[in-house]
Amino acid sequence: MLRGLMTLSLGITVLAAGTVQAATPLDGVWLFDNAPSYPGVTMVQLSSDGGKPRGVVTTAWYGPMEMRNLVIQGEKATFELRNLNDKDHATRQWTALLAGKDLKLSGDIWYAHVEQSGGHGTAVDARARTFKTTVLPPLGSLPPDGLAKTPPMGWSSWNKFAEKIDDKTVRAMADALVATGLRDAGYVYVNIDDGWQGTRGPDGAIRPNEKFPDMKGLADYIHARGLKFGLYSAPGPKTCAGFEGSYGHVQQDAKTFADWGVDYLKYDLCSGEWFYDDADKVQRAYYEMGAALRATGRPIVYSLCEYGRFEVGSWGRKVGGHLWRTTGDITDDYATMARIGFDRNGRAEHAGPGGWNDPDMLEIGNGGMSHDEYATHMTLWAMSAAPLMMGHDLRQSSPEVLKMLENREVIAVDQDALGVQGKAVRREGATEVWTKPLADGAVAVALFNRGEASVTMTATPADVGLETVQAVRDLWAGVDLEASLKVFAVPEHGVVLLKVKGR
């Protein structure tokens, strides 16, 4: 940040007699109370003293934001603010207009249109509202810690509940994991995503909000059921849902998480995009939390959620990561799931024991796709050695959904000890043939039909990398087939998943 833009003398001339004279009617400090939660504008500072106008908008989400292309004409200022969340619209237009004694501010940023009115403030007010910036540590490299030898499996709250999550629901999800058999199938993490954070105490320690009266007690409840406990935070001042992030409190938060008994942390870039806008800063931001988690001495799986920026798979392990998002958020529809799973699933060479490409959580059970589309979803994630984090209400799992999620043979493809991420070996029109070598010498083969009508497909021994085929098993049907790669009927948006042995 340009520290000169945050000085308290911005926009005013101090006279010998101690009075203050503004260069234009807009110059000075403007305070905004009762601001909308996003982006949370709290102060505007304007100056045209010296000929070149300058200005800063201070927000709760992004801290001090320098005005760009600022023009002051009479009682009106026009300017642009950088908008890193929307790459197609990197700047947004704003105006500040004097209306009587108030400054009316309006503009767009990311998903919101902002209109606020504020009044003049003093240098003392400016000091109170000045955003306290922090300095990132130098980039280091953390050694492997032996965690996440296979892709993590469990449940996360966001896809179904978003920020409307509470202690009672999380306990119910833990109970459901046990009662349904999902825990015994390998789904052991119970992860609270965004929405649990409250305010910070006088010592700066993060406290949960009223929906989570005892976070340590909740962790104990989850652990007592043979499960692991996960939380969510962000390197910026605010999380994606507008709750308290870890900015300026990274080491303190890591210790708090460890003290509560956290086993998994998802760290979501969100408002940190403003502060950490290039590869070096993003890597150092994620390294800072990775090092802080290691320093606690508690084994904590570290999930990097920065949407695949800056080829994260090439450096995710070095900053302590065990999985890293390769894309933006999934939604419960075939088009989005397929785009992510087929085209945004990360480079295979980055995946392996201790570090995994993460195409986001599972939508199976949320109702937006057909049975065949969900089978494609599960197969894509298994073939990609992706983390399997369910995202539906486990209490409402139908027998069909449970049968799909608990298919041990499909899970085994995902959890295979060799840790190789599968990939497409042949694409023809709307069909794709994927293969994934397995630790026992067999090969998982997926025949995907992305088209709108049923088709017949086959795979050749050459596709599979074998000279001869000795055994074929249909993993979704759970039956052994004749030892040949015959023609298979694959429904629209559907899949056939095979395990092939040969030599």
Sequence and secondary structure as in RCSB ss.txt:
>XXXX:A:sequence
MLRGLMTLSLGITVLAAGTVQAATPLDGVWLFDNAPSYPGVTMVQLSSDGGKPRGVVTTAWYGPMEMRNLVIQGE
KATFELRNLNDKDHATRQWTALLAGKDLKLSGDIWYAHVEQSGGHGTAVDARARTFKTTVLPPLGSLPPDGLAKT
PPMGWSSWNKFAEKIDDKTVRAMADALVATGLRDAGYVYVNIDDGWQGTRGPDGAIRPNEKFPDMKGLADYIHAR
GLKFGLYSAPGPKTCAGFEGSYGHVQQDAKTFADWGVDYLKYDLCSGEWFYDDADKVQRAYYEMGAALRATGRPI
VYSLCEYGRFEVGSWGRKVGGHLWRTTGDITDDYATMARIGFDRNGRAEHAGPGGWNDPDMLEIGNGGMSHDEYA
THMTLWAMSAAPLMMGHDLRQSSPEVLKMLENREVIAVDQDALGVQGKAVRREGATEVWTKPLADGAVAVALFNR
GEASVTMTATPADVGLETVQAVRDLWAGVDLEASLKVFAVPEHGVVLLKVKGR
>XXXX:A:secstr
  GGGG TTTTEEE TTS EEESSTT EEEE  S  TTT EEEEEEE TTSS EEEEEETTTEEEE EEEEEETT
EEEEEEE TT TTS EEEEEEEEETTEEEEEEEETTEEEEEEEEEE HHHHHHH                S  SS
  EEEESHHHHTT   HHHHHHHHHHHHHHSTTTTT  EEE  SS EEEE TT  EEE TT S HHHHHHHHHTT
T EEEEEE SSSB TTS B  TT HHHHHHHHHHHT  EEEEE TTHHHH  SHHHHHHHHHHHHHHHHHTTS  
EEEEESTTTT GGGTTTTTT SEEE SS   SSHHHHHHHHHHSS  GGG BTTBEEE     TTSSSS HHHHH
HHHHHHHHTT  EEE S GGG  HHHHHHHT HHHHHHHT TT    EEEEEETTEEEEEEE TTS EEEEEEE 
SSS EEE   HHHHT SSEEEEEETTTTEEE SS   EEE TT EEEEEEEE 
